Amino acid sequence: MSLGCYSSAVEIFERLELWEELALCYIATDRRAKAKHLIQKQLDTHATPTLLCLMGDITQVHIILCVSCHGNYHLFNVSCLSILVNVSI
């Protein structure tokens, strides 16, 4: 996709306040610092699984996100993955 398409998408996503999509555009155009700032700002107000995954992608800190039936988010380090898999079997 050409850079012009991403520029247009950035403008649209900003206007519509589609933050996750905006962050993806920043990542796709190698503006990771800008994406990280945007994601952190959004995480401070409302964390979503997608925002957490995008932050993990940018920072290379990979996490496992489990959502309980009550809607609470529980974050686990990747090293806990085998424990979680064994418990859920």
N, C-alpha and C positions, 0 to 999 in steps of 0.2 A: 504494500500500500504506500502511496506517495506521502511525503511529509505534509503536503497541502490538505490531504484528507484528514490527517491527524489534527492539524491546526483547526480545521472546521469542527471536528468532533470535540476538541477541547472547549471551544467557544460554546457549543451546544450543551455539553455536559455541565459546564460552569453555570450557564443560565438556568438549566433545569435542576441544578444542585444534585446531580448524579455523581456522587463523590467516588464511589468504587470504580465506575467506568472512567472517570477522569484520571484516577490514579493509574489505571491500566494504560491509558493513553500516554501518560508521563513515562511509565516504564517502557513502553514500546518505542518511544522516541529518545530513550537513554537519558531521561531527566529524573534519575532515581532520587536525587536529593530533594527535588521538588515533590515527588511522589511520597517520600518518607515524611516530609513535613505535613503534607495534606492528610495522610493516613493518621499520623500521630494526633493531629488536631481533631480529627473525627473520632478517634478512639477515646479521647478525653471526654467526649460528650456522649457517645453511644457506640459500644463495641459490637461489631457484627462478626460472624465467622469469616466472611469474605475479607473484611478489613484486617482481621488477625492473620489470615493466611497471606495476604499481600505484604503485610509487615514482615512476616517470616521470610518471604521470598526476597525482599529487599535487604534485610539484615542478615540473611543466612542463618537465622535462629529458628529452627524448625520445631514446631510444637504440635501436639495432638490436642484437638479440641473435642470435648465430649459435651453434649447438651443433654441435661437431665430432662425428665418428663415435666418438670416444673419450669423449664426454660432457663435454668441457671447454667452458666458456662463454667466448665472445669478445664483448666489447662494442665497438660502433662508434658514433661520433657519427652523427647523421642526415645530416650533410653527406657522409658516405662512402657513402651509399646508392647513388648512381649508379655509383660505382666497383664496388661489390659486385654490382650488377645486371649490369654489363658483363662482369665476370669470370665470373659464373656462367652466362652464355649460351653 
